[in-house]
């Protein structure tokens, strides 16, 4: 799993591997500063750029985005949408802030 928390991971470097995984810590300095946070969108863009770099090198690789299945992380737009939707309120455990 390649990671650069201060910005994009090098798509060219990622293209050198057969399987590439990106997780939430990639480009964190950028997405964490956004309101609302856009981690999911940046991870998708990173994956697309890595696939493009591989094609330019004449390589076929697999790229995926790791998404935690245990915790509902609100920096993923699709997860935040569910967390904020009252129709899904009972899907998630609530923690007492006290």
C-alpha positions as a Markdown table, in Angstrom:
| # | Residue | x | y | z |
|---|---|---|---|---|
| 1 | Unk | 0.0 | 0.0 | 0.0 |
| 2 | Unk | 1.6 | 3.2 | -1.2 |
| 3 | Unk | 1.0 | 6.3 | 0.7 |
| 4 | Unk | 1.9 | 10.0 | 0.7 |
| 5 | Unk | 0.1 | 11.9 | 3.4 |
| 6 | Unk | 1.3 | 15.3 | 2.2 |
| 7 | Unk | -0.1 | 15.0 | -1.3 |
| 8 | Unk | -0.5 | 12.6 | -4.3 |
| 9 | Unk | 1.4 | 9.4 | -4.3 |
| 10 | Unk | 3.4 | 9.1 | -7.5 |
| 11 | Unk | 1.2 | 7.4 | -10.1 |
| 12 | Unk | 4.3 | 6.4 | -12.0 |
| 13 | Unk | 5.7 | 4.6 | -9.0 |
| 14 | Unk | 2.4 | 3.0 | -8.3 |
| 15 | Unk | 2.2 | 1.8 | -11.9 |
| 16 | Unk | 5.3 | -0.4 | -11.3 |
| 17 | Unk | 3.3 | -2.8 | -9.2 |
| 18 | Unk | 0.7 | -5.4 | -10.2 |
| 19 | Unk | -1.7 | -4.5 | -7.4 |
| 20 | Unk | -1.9 | -1.1 | -5.8 |
| 21 | Unk | -4.0 | -0.1 | -2.8 |
| 22 | Unk | -4.7 | 3.4 | -1.5 |
| 23 | Unk | -6.3 | 4.2 | 1.8 |
| 24 | Unk | -7.6 | 7.2 | 3.7 |
| 25 | Unk | -4.1 | 8.4 | 4.7 |
| 26 | Unk | -3.2 | 9.2 | 1.1 |
| 27 | Unk | -3.2 | 13.0 | 0.4 |
| 28 | Unk | -4.6 | 13.6 | 3.9 |
| 29 | Unk | -3.2 | 17.1 | 4.2 |
| 30 | Unk | -5.4 | 18.1 | 1.3 |
| 31 | Unk | -8.7 | 16.3 | 2.0 |
| 32 | Unk | -8.7 | 16.9 | 5.7 |
| 33 | Unk | -8.6 | 20.7 | 5.0 |
| 34 | Unk | -11.7 | 20.6 | 2.9 |
| 35 | Unk | -15.2 | 21.3 | 4.3 |
| 36 | Unk | -16.8 | 18.9 | 3.8 |
| 37 | Unk | -13.9 | 16.5 | 3.6 |
| 38 | Unk | -13.4 | 14.9 | 0.1 |
| 39 | Unk | -11.2 | 11.9 | 0.8 |
| 40 | Unk | -13.3 | 9.5 | -1.3 |
| 41 | Unk | -13.1 | 11.7 | -4.4 |
| 42 | Unk | -9.3 | 12.3 | -4.1 |
| 43 | Unk | -8.7 | 8.5 | -3.6 |
| 44 | Unk | -10.7 | 7.8 | -6.8 |
| 45 | Unk | -8.7 | 10.4 | -8.7 |
| 46 | Unk | -5.4 | 8.9 | -7.3 |
| 47 | Unk | -6.6 | 5.4 | -8.5 |
| 48 | Unk | -7.5 | 6.8 | -12.0 |
| 49 | Unk | -4.2 | 8.6 | -12.4 |
| 50 | Unk | -2.3 | 5.4 | -11.3 |
| 51 | Unk | -4.2 | 3.3 | -13.9 |
| 52 | Unk | -3.4 | 6.0 | -16.6 |
| 53 | Unk | 0.3 | 5.9 | -15.7 |
| 54 | Unk | 0.3 | 2.1 | -16.0 |
| 55 | Unk | -1.3 | 2.3 | -19.4 |
| 56 | Unk | 1.3 | 4.8 | -20.6 |
| 57 | Unk | 4.0 | 2.3 | -19.5 |
| 58 | Unk | 2.2 | -0.5 | -21.3 |
| 59 | Unk | 1.3 | -2.3 | -18.1 |
| 60 | Unk | -1.9 | -3.8 | -16.8 |
| 61 | Unk | -2.4 | -3.4 | -13.1 |
| 62 | Unk | -5.1 | -3.6 | -10.5 |
| 63 | Unk | -5.8 | -0.5 | -8.4 |
| 64 | Unk | -8.2 | -0.4 | -5.5 |
| 65 | Unk | -9.2 | 1.9 | -2.7 |
| 66 | Unk | -9.3 | 0.4 | 0.8 |
| 67 | Unk | -12.3 | 1.4 | 2.8 |
| 68 | Unk | -12.6 | 0.4 | 6.4 |
| 69 | Unk | -15.6 | -1.9 | 6.9 |
| 70 | Unk | -15.6 | -1.7 | 10.7 |
| 71 | Unk | -15.9 | 2.0 | 11.3 |
| 72 | Unk | -18.2 | 4.4 | 9.4 |
| 73 | Unk | -15.6 | 7.1 | 8.5 |
| 74 | Unk | -17.3 | 10.4 | 7.7 |
| 75 | Unk | -14.5 | 11.6 | 5.4 |
| 76 | Unk | -15.9 | 9.3 | 2.7 |
| 77 | Unk | -18.8 | 11.2 | 1.1 |
| 78 | Unk | -21.0 | 8.2 | 0.6 |
| 79 | Unk | -20.6 | 7.2 | 4.2 |
| 80 | Unk | -21.2 | 10.7 | 5.5 |
| 81 | Unk | -24.4 | 10.8 | 3.5 |
| 82 | Unk | -25.7 | 7.7 | 5.3 |
| 83 | Unk | -24.5 | 9.0 | 8.8 |
| 84 | Unk | -26.4 | 12.2 | 8.3 |
| 85 | Unk | -29.6 | 10.5 | 6.9 |
| 86 | Unk | -32.1 | 9.8 | 9.7 |
| 87 | Unk | -33.4 | 6.8 | 7.7 |
| 88 | Unk | -30.1 | 5.1 | 8.5 |
| 89 | Unk | -29.8 | 6.2 | 12.2 |
| 90 | Unk | -30.3 | 2.7 | 13.6 |
| 91 | Unk | -27.5 | 1.2 | 11.4 |
| 92 | Unk | -24.8 | 2.8 | 13.5 |
| 93 | Unk | -23.8 | 2.6 | 17.2 |
| 94 | Unk | -24.0 | 5.9 | 19.0 |
| 95 | Unk | -21.3 | 6.9 | 21.5 |
| 96 | Unk | -22.1 | 9.0 | 24.5 |
| 97 | Unk | -19.9 | 12.2 | 24.2 |
| 98 | Unk | -19.9 | 12.6 | 28.0 |
